[in-house]
Amino acid sequence: MQKNPMRIALLGYGTVGGGVYEFVQARSDMEMAYVLDLRPCPDVTCKVTKNFEEICADASVDTVVETMGGLHPAYEYVTASLKAGKNVVTANKLLIAAHYRELVELAKANGAALRCTAAAGGGIPWLTNIERALKQEQLISVSGIMNGTTNFMLDTMHTSGGSFDDALAEAQRLGYAEADPSADLNGGDIRRKIVISANVAFGCVVEEKDVDVWGIENLRAEDISACKKMNRVCKLIATASKPGSTVSAYIEPTFVPMSMLEAAVPDNNNLISLTGKYIGKQSFYGQGAGRYPTAYNVVQDCLDIVNGKKSFYTDKLEPATVDNSGILRRYYVRTDSMDKWLQTNVDKLLDHAIITKEVSVSEIHAWARARKQIDPTCFIASIV
């Protein structure tokens, strides 16, 4: 446990960074030494700098908090901080998903802490609960609703019966969706979160490129209507499991029955679950993003370091072999015409779509990626 106040350099004074600054200023066991930002920060009382080298050279700064987002220069700043033996706390899922192994090994080699709770789950203490479970449990799977923007849109379409474009416009009006929402809609955001979750849960390194992902950018109101007729709710769900030596990891729209907890998650909330060999399924619900929920988890990571915790890493950081061929599901498929694969795997014809027989996740994702080149508006969703 640290005896002196933690001296923090905050990289990025945006939405989340501003929340972190507020929380730290209210504490006696932490001290904000620097804020790095290119913009003027008139309300900041500590030193504001545009020069990262000044921070890196200051031996009194023991912890660097990165809330800049993006890959560069965040990567350069975080690696330099770890090499200097400074603890790093980050909310940057893009950075952690892309460079997990390298950053973990740098932290270990330099005796520094690396914590990233807010990078997967936002305001939900998700990674810390995985960490806690691993003390005496073998985790089998991690899964759930991990993107508030798409959950808001799906919930809106189910409750209002409106169009995809209307739901997106409302999400943007409320600040849930960015001006460019592509990372939310195409599953890129949720893929990074499930990669980080799987890495921590299974003590391995899953590469983003190995995760099958199908987003909701092609979703239409008619797909929601078809889902309702099945007495189900459409949710964008990420799943990773490790039943043996390989890992399965995939993201896809899923028609879930009303009896599942996921079906009842409203608005822009998240619901993430872990399943253990002994404890069964445990679920965690809350805001997956936002200024104060995310800043809360960033500062909580700082507190964990103050109290002697280090990183989420284990000694096992071997590359994972991702194999989704053993996961079988039925799928709702909408496309403009039947092809040979669909004819072989059709189970039921609907007005504007089909229901497939059980097929593997890897097989249908490969088919859908190829089909999208022919029919850019095609859509798939698994049925559970």
C-alpha positions in Angstrom: 0.0 0.0 0.0 1.3 3.5 -0.9 2.1 5.8 2.0 2.3 9.0 0.0 -0.4 10.3 -2.3 -0.4 8.9 -5.8 0.9 11.5 -8.2 -1.0 11.3 -11.5 -0.4 12.6 -15.0 -3.6 12.7 -16.9 -3.3 12.3 -20.7 -6.4 13.7 -22.3 -8.9 16.2 -20.8 -12.0 15.2 -22.7 -15.2 13.7 -21.5 -13.8 10.9 -19.5 -10.6 12.7 -18.6 -12.6 15.6 -17.1 -14.5 13.2 -14.9 -11.2 11.6 -13.7 -9.8 15.0 -12.9 -12.9 15.8 -10.8 -12.8 12.6 -8.9 -9.0 12.9 -8.2 -9.3 16.5 -7.0 -11.8 15.3 -4.4 -9.4 12.7 -2.9 -6.6 13.1 -0.4 -4.7 9.9 -1.4 -4.2 11.1 -4.9 -2.7 14.3 -6.4 -3.0 15.5 -10.0 0.4 16.6 -11.1 -0.1 17.2 -14.8 -2.8 17.3 -17.4 -1.6 16.8 -21.0 -3.9 18.3 -23.6 -3.4 20.4 -26.7 -6.4 22.6 -25.8 -6.5 25.3 -23.1 -7.8 23.9 -19.8 -8.8 27.0 -17.8 -10.4 25.1 -14.9 -7.4 22.9 -14.3 -5.3 24.0 -11.3 -2.3 21.6 -11.8 0.3 22.0 -14.5 -1.1 21.8 -18.0 1.4 20.7 -20.7 1.6 19.7 -24.3 4.9 18.0 -23.8 4.7 14.3 -22.8 8.5 14.1 -22.4 8.2 16.5 -19.4 5.8 14.0 -17.7 8.0 11.0 -18.6 11.1 12.6 -17.1 9.4 13.6 -13.9 10.3 10.9 -11.4 7.7 12.1 -8.9 4.9 11.0 -11.3 4.2 7.4 -10.4 1.0 6.8 -12.4 0.0 7.8 -15.9 -3.8 7.8 -16.7 -4.5 7.6 -20.4 -8.0 8.8 -21.5 -7.0 10.1 -25.0 -8.4 7.3 -27.0 -7.2 6.1 -30.4 -4.0 4.2 -31.1 -1.5 7.0 -31.7 0.0 8.7 -29.8 -1.6 6.8 -26.9 0.6 3.7 -27.8 3.8 5.7 -27.7 2.9 7.4 -24.5 1.8 4.3 -22.7 4.8 2.2 -23.7 7.2 5.0 -22.7 5.5 5.3 -19.3 5.8 1.6 -18.7 9.4 1.5 -19.7 10.0 4.4 -17.2 8.5 2.2 -14.5 5.3 4.3 -14.2 2.0 2.6 -13.5 -0.5 3.0 -16.3 -4.3 3.1 -16.1 -6.2 3.3 -19.4 -9.7 3.3 -20.7 -8.5 2.7 -24.2 -10.0 -0.5 -25.6 -8.5 0.0 -29.0 -5.0 0.2 -27.5 -5.4 -2.8 -25.1 -7.0 -5.1 -27.7 -4.3 -4.4 -30.3 -1.3 -4.5 -28.0 -2.4 -6.6 -25.0 0.6 -9.0 -24.8 3.2 -6.3 -25.5 1.8 -4.0 -22.8 1.4 -6.7 -20.2 5.0 -7.9 -20.8 6.3 -4.3 -20.5 4.5 -3.8 -17.2 5.9 -7.1 -15.8 9.5 -6.3 -17.0 9.5 -2.9 -15.4 7.6 -3.6 -12.2 4.7 -1.4 -13.1 1.0 -1.8 -12.8 -1.2 -1.9 -15.9 -4.9 -1.7 -15.3 -7.7 -1.2 -17.8 -11.1 -1.9 -16.1 -12.8 0.9 -18.0 -11.7 -0.5 -21.4 -14.3 -3.3 -21.3 -17.5 -2.5 -19.5 -17.1 1.2 -19.1 -18.7 1.9 -15.7 -19.3 -1.8 -14.9 -16.6 -3.4 -12.7 -16.4 -6.2 -15.1 -12.8 -7.1 -15.4 -12.3 -6.8 -11.7 -15.0 -9.4 -11.1 -13.3 -11.7 -13.7 -10.1 -11.1 -11.7 -11.8 -11.9 -8.5 -13.5 -15.1 -9.8 -10.2 -16.4 -11.2 -8.7 -16.6 -7.7 -10.5 -19.9 -7.2 -12.5 -20.6 -10.3 -12.0 -21.8 -13.8 -14.0 -19.6 -16.2 -15.7 -21.3 -19.1 -17.2 -18.4 -20.9 -17.8 -14.6 -20.9 -20.6 -13.1 -22.9 -23.2 -10.4 -23.1 -24.4 -7.0 -24.3 -21.3 -4.8 -24.3 -22.3 -1.9 -26.4 -24.9 0.7 -25.2 -25.4 2.4 -28.5 -26.6 -0.6 -30.3 -28.6 -1.8 -27.4 -30.4 1.5 -27.3 -31.2 1.3 -31.0 -32.4 -2.3 -30.8 -34.6 -1.5 -27.7 -36.0 1.6 -29.5 -36.9 -0.4 -32.6 -38.6 -3.1 -30.6 -40.6 -0.7 -28.5 -41.5 2.0 -31.1 -41.6 -0.1 -34.2 -39.6 2.6 -35.9 -36.9 2.4 -38.6 -33.2 1.8 -38.1 -32.4 5.3 -39.3 -34.8 6.8 -36.8 -33.3 4.8 -34.0 -29.8 5.9 -35.0 -30.8 9.5 -35.2 -32.3 9.4 -31.7 -29.1 7.7 -30.4 -27.0 10.5 -31.9 -29.4 13.2 -30.5 -29.0 11.8 -27.0 -25.2 11.5 -27.3 -25.1 7.7 -27.2 -23.8 7.4 -30.8 -20.9 9.3 -32.4 -21.3 11.3 -35.6 -19.5 8.3 -37.2 -21.2 5.4 -35.5 -19.5 2.7 -37.7 -17.5 1.1 -34.9 -20.7 0.5 -32.9 -22.8 -0.7 -35.8 -20.3 -3.0 -37.4 -19.3 -4.7 -34.2 -15.8 -3.3 -34.0 -16.3 -1.7 -30.6 -17.8 -4.8 -29.0 -15.1 -7.0 -30.6 -12.4 -5.2 -28.8 -14.2 -5.6 -25.5 -14.7 -9.3 -25.9 -11.1 -9.7 -26.9 -9.9 -8.0 -23.7 -12.4 -9.9 -21.6 -11.3 -13.3 -23.1 -7.6 -12.4 -22.6 -8.2 -11.7 -18.9 -10.6 -14.6 -18.3 -8.6 -17.3 -20.1 -5.1 -16.0 -19.6 -4.4 -16.0 -23.3 -4.0 -13.6 -26.3 -7.0 -13.5 -28.7 -6.4 -11.5 -31.9 -9.2 -9.2 -33.1 -8.8 -10.6 -36.7 -9.7 -14.1 -35.4 -13.1 -13.1 -34.0 -16.1 -13.6 -36.2 -18.2 -10.5 -36.1 -21.5 -9.5 -37.7 -23.0 -6.1 -36.7 -26.4 -4.5 -37.0 -25.7 -2.0 -39.8 -28.0 -4.0 -42.2 -30.8 -4.4 -39.7 -34.3 -3.4 -40.9 -37.6 -3.0 -39.2 -38.9 -6.2 -41.0 -36.1 -8.2 -39.1 -37.4 -6.9 -35.8 -41.0 -7.8 -36.8 -39.8 -11.3 -37.7 -38.0 -11.5 -34.3 -41.2 -10.5 -32.5 -43.2 -13.2 -34.2 -40.8 -15.7 -32.7 -41.5 -14.2 -29.3 -37.9 -13.1 -29.1 -35.9 -9.9 -28.7 -32.9 -9.0 -30.9 -29.7 -8.2 -29.0 -26.1 -7.7 -30.2 -24.2 -10.3 -28.1 -20.6 -11.1 -27.9 -19.5 -14.5 -26.7 -16.1 -16.1 -25.9 -15.7 -19.5 -24.3 -12.8 -21.9 -23.6 -14.2 -25.4 -23.1 -10.8 -27.0 -23.8 -7.6 -26.1 -25.5 -9.1 -23.7 -28.1 -11.2 -20.5 -27.7 -14.4 -19.6 -29.5 -15.1 -15.9 -29.9 -17.8 -14.3 -32.0 -20.3 -11.4 -32.1 -23.6 -11.5 -33.8 -27.2 -10.2 -33.6 -29.1 -12.8 -31.6 -32.8 -13.5 -31.3 -33.1 -14.3 -27.5 -36.2 -15.6 -25.8 -38.1 -13.4 -23.4 -37.0 -15.6 -20.5 -33.3 -14.6 -20.9 -32.0 -11.8 -18.8 -30.5 -10.2 -21.9 -34.0 -9.7 -23.4 -35.0 -7.3 -20.6 -31.9 -5.0 -20.9 -33.4 -1.5 -21.8 -32.0 1.7 -23.3 -28.2 2.0 -23.5 -27.4 -0.4 -20.6 -25.1 -3.3 -20.7 -25.4 -6.8 -19.2 -22.2 -8.9 -19.2 -21.9 -12.4 -17.7 -19.2 -14.9 -16.8 -19.8 -18.6 -16.3 -17.6 -20.7 -14.1 -17.1 -24.4 -13.5 -18.4 -24.1 -9.9 -20.3 -20.8 -9.6 -22.3 -21.1 -12.8 -23.5 -17.9 -14.5 -23.0 -14.5 -12.8 -24.2 -11.3 -14.5 -23.3 -7.6 -14.2 -25.6 -4.8 -15.2 -25.1 -1.1 -15.7 -23.9 1.8 -17.8 -21.2 0.7 -20.3 -20.1 4.2 -21.1 -20.4 7.9 -20.1 -18.3 10.5 -18.4 -18.8 9.6 -14.7 -19.4 5.8 -14.9 -16.2 5.3 -17.0 -14.2 7.8 -14.9 -15.3 6.0 -11.8 -13.7 2.7 -13.0 -10.5 4.6 -14.0 -10.1 6.0 -10.5 -11.0 2.7 -9.0 -8.1 1.2 -10.9 -5.9 3.9 -9.4 -7.2 3.0 -5.9 -6.4 -0.6 -6.5 -2.8 0.3 -7.3 -2.7 2.5 -4.2 -3.8 -0.6 -2.2 -1.2 -2.9 -3.7 -2.9 -4.5 -6.7 -1.0 -4.7 -9.9 -2.3 -5.9 -13.3 -4.9 -8.3 -14.6 -2.2 -10.4 -16.2 -1.3 -13.9 -15.4 1.9 -15.8 -16.3 0.0 -17.4 -19.2 0.0 -15.2 -22.3 0.1 -17.8 -25.1 -1.6 -16.9 -28.4 -5.1 -18.4 -28.5 -6.3 -20.7 -31.2 -9.8 -19.4 -32.1 -12.2 -22.0 -33.5 -15.9 -21.4 -33.9 -16.6 -24.5 -35.9 -17.9 -26.5 -32.9 -20.6 -23.9 -32.0 -23.9 -24.9 -33.8 -26.9 -22.6 -34.0 -30.0 -21.9 -36.2 -30.0 -18.6 -38.0 -32.4 -16.1 -39.4 -31.1 -15.0 -42.8 -32.4 -12.2 -45.1 -30.9 -11.9 -48.5 -32.1 -11.0 -52.0 -32.0 -14.5 -53.4 -31.3 -18.2 -52.6 -27.9 -19.6 -53.4 -26.6 -23.2 -53.2 -25.5 -22.9 -49.5 -28.9 -21.6 -48.4 -30.8 -24.2 -50.4 -28.7 -26.9 -48.7 -29.2 -25.5 -45.2 -32.7 -24.1 -45.3 -35.1 -25.3 -42.6 -38.0 -22.9 -42.9 -39.1 -20.2 -45.4 -40.4 -16.9 -44.1 -42.0 -14.0 -46.1 -38.7 -12.2 -46.7 -36.1 -14.5 -45.0 -35.3 -18.0 -44.1 -34.5 -20.0 -41.0 -31.5 -22.3 -41.4 -30.8 -25.7 -39.9 -28.2 -25.8 -37.3 -24.9 -24.6 -38.8 -21.6 -23.7 -37.2 -20.8 -20.1 -36.3 -17.6 -20.1 -38.5 -19.5 -21.6 -41.5 -22.3 -19.0 -41.6 -20.0 -16.1 -40.9 -17.8 -17.1 -43.7 -20.8 -17.4 -46.0 -22.2 -14.1 -44.8 -19.0 -12.2 -45.5 -18.9 -13.6 -49.0 -22.6 -13.0 -49.6 -22.2 -9.4 -48.6 -20.1 -8.9 -51.7 -23.1 -9.9 -53.8 -25.9 -8.6 -51.6 -24.6 -5.6 -49.5 -27.9 -5.5 -47.6 -28.0 -9.1 -46.3 -28.5 -9.7 -42.6 -28.0 -12.7 -40.3 -29.0 -13.3 -36.6 -28.6 -16.4 -34.5 -31.7 -17.9 -32.8 -31.4 -19.2 -29.3 
